[in-house]
């Protein structure tokens, strides 16, 4: 199932999965130049950075048993 998590709800979403024993992954699909401009520090979650155009080739790098939240700059790529 795909659920929508708004930025203001992300911390609670991460905590709910951690409490259930399923640590969350935040998949950052921004480009390297975007990461250089604004980075994310993992706090209670695993951070994986894969530029959007590489995601199809690297899906095997993600653990299917972990919940994944996708992060981008404006929200279009995370859809």
C-alpha positions in Angstrom: 0.0 0.0 0.0 1.2 3.5 -0.8 0.3 6.2 1.8 0.9 9.9 1.6 2.9 11.4 4.4 3.2 15.1 4.5 6.5 16.7 5.7 4.8 17.8 9.0 3.8 14.2 9.6 7.1 12.5 8.8 8.6 12.4 12.3 5.5 10.8 13.7 5.4 8.3 10.8 9.1 7.4 11.5 8.4 7.0 15.2 5.3 4.8 14.6 7.3 2.4 12.5 10.2 2.4 14.9 7.8 1.6 17.8 6.5 -1.3 15.7 10.0 -2.7 15.2 10.1 -1.7 11.6 12.7 1.0 11.2 11.9 3.4 8.3 14.0 4.4 5.3 13.9 7.8 3.9 14.8 7.6 0.2 16.2 10.9 -1.0 15.7 11.0 -4.8 17.2 14.5 -5.3 20.1 15.1 -7.6 23.7 15.4 -6.1 23.7 19.2 -6.6 20.4 19.4 -4.6 21.9 17.3 -1.8 24.9 19.8 -1.7 22.5 22.7 -1.3 20.4 21.1 1.5 21.1 17.9 3.2 19.1 15.7 5.6 20.6 14.2 8.8 19.2 10.8 9.7 17.5 10.8 13.1 15.7 7.6 13.9 15.7 6.4 10.3 18.0 5.1 7.6 18.8 7.6 4.9 19.4 6.3 1.3 20.2 8.8 -1.5 19.5 7.6 -5.0 18.9 10.1 -7.7 15.5 9.6 -9.3 16.8 8.5 -12.7 18.8 5.7 -11.0 16.0 4.4 -8.8 14.7 1.7 -11.3 18.2 0.2 -11.6 18.8 0.3 -7.8 15.5 -0.9 -6.4 17.2 -4.1 -5.2 19.2 -1.9 -2.9 16.1 -1.3 -0.8 14.8 -3.8 1.8 11.2 -4.6 0.8 10.4 -5.3 4.5 11.1 -1.8 5.6 8.7 1.1 5.1 10.0 3.8 2.7 9.3 7.5 2.6 10.5 9.2 -0.6 11.9 12.7 -0.3 12.5 15.2 -3.1 12.7 19.0 -3.4 9.1 20.1 -4.2 7.1 16.8 -4.0 6.8 15.9 -7.7 9.4 13.2 -7.8 8.3 11.6 -4.5 4.8 11.0 -6.0 
